[in-house]
Amino acid sequence: MAALVHGLTGEGSRVLDAGCGVGGVAAVLAGLGHQVMGVDVDLEALRVAAEEVPRVPFWLSDLADLDVPQAALAGGFDVVLLADVVPRLRPGIVGAVMGQLVGVCRPGGSVVAGFAADPGTVVEYEGACRSVGLVAGDRWSGWSGEVFSPGSRYVVAVHHRPVVREQGPRAGWWARLFGAR
């Protein structure tokens, strides 16, 4: 999964490992040159993560609240990663979690989630992504980019936060001046 994230962004990108557990993926991403931050609700897992990967900041927080100091979130993230997290969320909370995570994903950034492809979970997740304005991108049946099909038992879904372009009379003036369409 770290290779997929690295391939999406390139070295030096900011990555939020949402539901990071003991920090294994965060460690690999940091080793590849990414600026990584981990968040999890499990204090014991975070203690292990902090001991094993001291160069990565880890925060204790429920993803539905994302109670993390604003300074840690400043500037947003190029990628928000949810590795095997979605099915473990409390029932009915996926929308609230995605609302928090889209808020820390930079415009033009991506939310990447991989989990067991239970049809109900996939439908709930996709609906939550749409409801917060994320645009569906690639979908695979594994972290190595295997082709997704309706019978796949695992899904890796990439959604993008759109870049909002300026609207209104001034936007048209800039477009005419610089030839943008």
Stockholm file with secondary structure:
# STOCKHOLM 1.0

chainA/1-181         MAALVHGLTGEGSRVLDAGCGVGGVAAVLAGLGHQVMGVDVDLEALRVAAEEVPRVPFWLSDLADLDVPQAALAGGFDVVLLADVVPRLRPGIVGAVMGQLVGVCRPGGSVVAGFAADPGTVVEYEGACRSVGLVAGDRWSGWSGEVFSPGSRYVVAVHHRPVVREQGPRAGWWARLFGAR
#=GR chainA/1-181 SS CHHHHHHHHCTTCEEEEETCTTSHHHHHHHHTTCEEEEEESCHHHHHHHHHHCTTSCEEECCTTTCCCCHHHHTTCEEEEEEESCGGGSCTTCHHHHHHHHHHHEEEEEEEEEEEECCHHHHHHHHHHHHHTTCEEEEEESSTTCCBCCTTCSEEEEEEECCCCCCCSHHHHHHHHHHTCC
#=GC SS_cons         CHHHHHHHHCTTCEEEEETCTTSHHHHHHHHTTCEEEEEESCHHHHHHHHHHCTTSCEEECCTTTCCCCHHHHTTCEEEEEEESCGGGSCTTCHHHHHHHHHHHEEEEEEEEEEEECCHHHHHHHHHHHHHTTCEEEEEESSTTCCBCCTTCSEEEEEEECCCCCCCSHHHHHHHHHHTCC
//
